[in-house]
C-alpha cells in the first residue's frame, strides 16, 4: 500500500517579509498543495497523512476554508482517505479551525485526530492503522506521541504520526512538543513514523537506533526563508519488506542565503555580479555583506535591491560590513564637503554604539554623493 506523507503546508501563511510579493507566495502554497495531492493520485496512494499544520493559523479566511473543502472533495471523488493531526499552528483548541469547521463530519474520507490521549484510525480495506493524538495547544513541554501500547489494533501495518520537535542537542526547543530520541528508539510494532514541525525534509535515521523509518516530510512549498530543504513530499510504499520512502520535489520556490566579504570586492559592479550569480525568477535571495569596506564601495541597500529585484522573485540585502574612515581626505571649511565632514564627525563622536554605524555610513555615502560618485 502506498500513502502520501506531508506536513507544514501552512495554508494562509502571511509572508510579511516578502512585502508586495507575499500574496504571490500565498497563492503558490495553495497550488503546490494541490499539486502534491495530484501526485498522490498519480502514484495511486490510498491515504494522505497530514502530520500537522495544514493551516498556518487557527483562524484562516473563509476563502481558504472553501479551498480546503474543494481539496478534500477532490480526494473523496478518487477514494483517497485523509488522516489529519492538529499541529502547532492549527492545534485542536476550543475555538480552533477543526472545532469550527467539522471537515470530518462533512467528508467521509477525512479523519481528524481528536482524542487527547490518542487513538488508532483503522483502514481495513488496506489493512493499515494510523496512530496519533492531536496537539491541543500551540506549545507544550509534553510529548506529542501517544502511548502506543494503549492503542490496540489488529491491522497488519501501523503508522505513527505526530507533530513535534525531535530533541537534537543544541538544535531543538523544549516547548514545541518535544520528542525524545529514547521515545522513538523504544517503539515496537510500528512500520513508519510520520513527523511534522520541521520545514526541511529530514531522514532521522542518523539521530538514533530506530526499528523503523522516521521522517520529517518538510513543507511542500517554501514557508520560512531561513530553512533550506523544503519543497518535498514523501511517497511511502509499505509492505512486508518494511517501508520504502521516496522523496518527491513539488515546491516551486527556494530560499538561498549568501554571505559576501565586501573587502574582496573592488567595485560596485563586482558586488552586483556576485549577487547575480544566484539569479532566478523563483529564487528568494538573502545577501549578507560583511568585512571591512576597504575599497570604498558605496551603496544604498534599498536602491541596490530595487535595481536587482527583476532578476529574483525576492531579494533582501543586509549590510553588516564595517566602514573604513581612515582614508577620508580633509576638506577646507569653505567647501560643503568640509562643513558636512565637520558636522558628521561631531555626531559620530557623540553617538551611541547603535547609532555610530548609521552615522559612519551616512558620512561615507554623503561625501561620495558630494564628489559625484555613483552610490547605490
RAFEN-V280601 format. One record per residue. N is the residue number from 1. RES is the residue in one small letter. NEAR is the number of other ideal C-beta (glycine too) atoms within 10 Angstrom. Layout:
n-><N;N>
res-><RES;RES>
near-><NEAR;NEAR>
This chain:
n-><1;2;3;4;5;6;7;8;9;10;11;12;13;14;15;16;17;18;19;20;21;22;23;24;25;26;27;28;29;30;31;32;33;34;35;36;37;38;39;40;41;42;43;44;45;46;47;48;49;50;51;52;53;54;55;56;57;58;59;60;61;62;63;64;65;66;67;68;69;70;71;72;73;74;75;76;77;78;79;80;81;82;83;84;85;86;87;88;89;90;91;92;93;94;95;96;97;98;99;100;101;102;103;104;105;106;107;108;109;110;111;112;113;114;115;116;117;118;119;120;121;122;123;124;125;126;127;128;129;130;131;132;133;134;135;136;137;138;139;140;141;142;143;144;145;146;147;148;149;150;151;152;153;154;155;156;157;158;159;160;161;162;163;164;165;166;167;168;169;170;171;172;173;174;175;176;177;178;179;180;181;182;183;184;185;186;187;188;189;190;191;192;193;194;195;196;197;198;199;200;201;202;203;204;205;206;207;208;209;210;211;212;213;214;215;216;217;218;219;220;221;222;223;224;225;226;227;228;229;230;231;232;233;234;235;236;237;238;239;240;241;242;243;244;245;246;247;248;249;250;251;252;253;254;255;256;257;258;259;260;261;262;263;264;265;266;267;268;269;270;271;272;273;274;275;276;277;278;279;280;281;282;283;284;285;286;287;288;289;290;291;292;293;294;295;296;297;298;299;300;301;302;303;304;305;306;307;308;309;310;311;312;313;314;315;316;317;318;319;320;321;322;323;324;325;326;327;328;329;330;331;332;333;334;335;336;337;338;339;340;341;342;343;344;345;346;347;348;349;350;351;352;353;354;355;356;357;358;359;360;361;362;363;364;365;366;367;368;369;370;371;372;373;374;375;376>
res-><x;x;x;x;x;x;x;x;x;x;x;x;x;x;x;x;x;x;x;x;x;x;x;x;x;x;x;x;x;x;x;x;x;x;x;x;x;x;x;x;x;x;x;x;x;x;x;x;x;x;x;x;x;x;x;x;x;x;x;x;x;x;x;x;x;x;x;x;x;x;x;x;x;x;x;x;x;x;x;x;x;x;x;x;x;x;x;x;x;x;x;x;x;x;x;x;x;x;x;x;x;x;x;x;x;x;x;x;x;x;x;x;x;x;x;x;x;x;x;x;x;x;x;x;x;x;x;x;x;x;x;x;x;x;x;x;x;x;x;x;x;x;x;x;x;x;x;x;x;x;x;x;x;x;x;x;x;x;x;x;x;x;x;x;x;x;x;x;x;x;x;x;x;x;x;x;x;x;x;x;x;x;x;x;x;x;x;x;x;x;x;x;x;x;x;x;x;x;x;x;x;x;x;x;x;x;x;x;x;x;x;x;x;x;x;x;x;x;x;x;x;x;x;x;x;x;x;x;x;x;x;x;x;x;x;x;x;x;x;x;x;x;x;x;x;x;x;x;x;x;x;x;x;x;x;x;x;x;x;x;x;x;x;x;x;x;x;x;x;x;x;x;x;x;x;x;x;x;x;x;x;x;x;x;x;x;x;x;x;x;x;x;x;x;x;x;x;x;x;x;x;x;x;x;x;x;x;x;x;x;x;x;x;x;x;x;x;x;x;x;x;x;x;x;x;x;x;x;x;x;x;x;x;x;x;x;x;x;x;x;x;x;x;x;x;x;x;x;x;x;x;x;x;x;x;x;x;x;x;x;x;x;x;x;x;x;x;x;x;x;x;x;x;x;x;x>
near-><17;17;28;26;28;25;31;30;29;27;24;23;22;13;22;7;13;17;9;7;17;15;11;13;20;20;10;20;23;18;12;21;23;15;17;22;24;13;17;24;14;10;16;10;23;16;26;23;25;27;29;31;27;29;24;21;17;18;12;20;11;7;9;17;17;9;16;21;15;10;18;21;14;14;21;16;10;14;9;20;23;23;24;24;28;29;28;22;26;30;22;22;16;7;8;20;24;21;14;12;16;11;19;17;9;12;16;10;19;22;19;23;26;14;13;12;9;19;20;21;20;16;19;9;11;17;13;23;23;27;26;30;24;27;30;15;12;16;12;17;10;11;16;30;23;22;11;19;10;11;19;8;17;9;17;14;22;22;28;26;27;30;29;26;19;23;18;13;6;4;9;15;12;11;11;18;26;19;23;13;17;9;18;24;13;12;17;8;12;19;20;25;27;30;28;30;26;23;24;16;21;18;13;19;12;7;15;15;8;16;15;18;20;25;23;25;30;27;29;29;28;25;24;16;17;8;15;16;14;22;23;21;30;24;18;25;15;23;12;7;7;14;21;13;17;11;16;16;10;20;21;18;21;17;19;15;14;14;11;18;11;21;16;12;21;12;12;17;11;15;22;16;11;14;21;12;7;15;13;13;10;13;16;22;25;17;22;14;22;15;15;12;22;17;16;15;21;20;23;15;15;10;11;21;18;12;13;18;14;9;16;21;21;23;22;18;19;11;18;11;22;15;20;15;13;5;8;16;8;7;17;8;9;8;11;10;18;13;13;17;20;11;13;20;15;11;15;17;9;10;15;7;6;7;12;14;16;13;19;20;18;15;20;22;16;18;20;16;14;14;12;7;12;11;18;17>
